[in-house]
């Protein structure tokens, strides 16, 4: 990584005497750097958090990060060169990821399994339909019957392998459906025959069209008396998908997941489309695979579900995947069996990543682990350089925006989920909650169980810990009690989104509004032992003892406060209605004049909207 502009390179025997210059040999430990700068450790940890680096006092940091921290506190960080005569200059070796071949030689291509993605509206029966195909029960085990992650399966139908992807139908999982369409060959659009086309169905159609893939329509729940096939076909026509029996190209197959009707016809139709596409890939090429899901597995570390698109993925293969590198430690197929290799279009779960890969990243085979690590370091350094880019200078407009922004409330969350896809989906959906008054700030968003350090971080940053389909470690439970940190766990995305919106509303103070209750005119002023009293006639509405009042003199308010006394003749009254006479004494006000108007009002509290 190139040195930061403030860091100066010096020889070992030429260390500066300037107290502002800090020189530490790597590793640079946070605690030691804080001591050199005469700063508390937590101040440096806070600075590191601002740079998206979460560290504890005993962790080492990179020289360019140390230089940035030193500069912030008025110090200069000095890098150390090698000792004099300690070796010769080495030519920097540049490692690049293999370039994807534009076209494979014809003789190397072999037929591969079609990748079929099931899409459609939430609760239209996609998972149940795949169950019927796989003869298993998955849907029953899902929270609220909603698919919460992309699931990949491989089935054998009449000697032909088929890869099936099940994407979530809930509105929150738009990005996941888009990725499902990107990696697929054929989209099976599941539409409940009794419901017709719904919002997510339209979105699935848009994804399929954008990815330019073949569409087959499965009209599910055909066994129900309310099933209306003509309505579905009419709606398809309205969405520029012409059914086959209406002179178009889209095959529409009536199916029932519960009664196992039309399953063979649906698969036959999908295979017919696949045959027309002539799907082929080179199994001997360098492997390139798409990550469709990722998570942290206890005892196995970062894990990802991948589908090779070209080449064969083998145990022991070194790879680069986005900014992360790794070596395939183990592979498991969709039935949980350990496998040594996976050819094109075969979904497998891979372990051996240096960190959790991003969903949608491409896993690319490398010659060796050393090259993969070097390329990973370069990519990580590039990402970090982007974060450490020169700060934007203040302008008048930005200062006004900051002043406005400082009035906004903030809901701070620490979000942990079971898989990367869910994490992205939830963050995207929470960001869609539009509000000018409350913002959602993520202190940390990551995959894995809720740990003790998560609790301590949320305690320090006053955040609520939110877990989705994940568990809380025993140490974290104790820490949460000790720190008084709230941990909210969810397994259904609807509930999470609704409760976060309610929490945002809860942060807003209610608005106060005046409600005028009535007016009275002073007809006579009486002197009493303890001051003066206004003798009034209520002209409209009523005067209420517990309300507030103001004295208006020629429409100009001269007093605003509460009632001291409100009397009818000699008796105290809680309220006096229109047309009646009364004696009024307001707070410590004594300057009553005839024809003054007393306006009685109360303050109502109204809940704000986002």
Secondary structure, DSSP 4 states (H G I P E B T S, - for coil): -PPPTT-EEE-TT-----TTEEE-PSSEEHHHHHHHTT--HHHHHHHHHHTT----TT-EE-HHHHHHHHHHTT-EEEEE-PPTTS----PPPP--PPPPPSS--GGG-EE-PEEEEEEESTTSSHHHHHHHHHT---GGGSGGG---S-EEEEEEETTEEEEEEE---SGGGHHHHHHHHHH-SEEEEEEETTT---HHHHHHHHHHHHTT-EEEEEEE-TTSTT--HHHHHHHHHHTT--BGGGTSSBEEEE-BTTTTBSHHHHHHHHHHHHHHHT-EE-TTSPPEEEEEEEEEETTTEEEEEEEEEES-EETT-EEEETTEEEEEEEEE-TTS-EESEE-TT-EEEEEEESSPPPTTPEEEEES-HHHHHHHHHHHHHHHHHHHTSPPPPP-HHHHHHHHHHHTSEEEEEEEEESBHHHHHHHHHHHHTS--SSEEEEEEEEEES-B-HHHHHHHHHTT-EEEEES--B-HHHHHHHHHHT--EEEES-HHHHHHHHHHHHHHHSPPEEEEEEEEEEEEEEEEEETTEEEEEEEEEEEEEETTSEEEEEETTEEEEEEEEEEEEETTEE-SEEETT-EEEEEETT-----TT-EEEEEEEEEE----
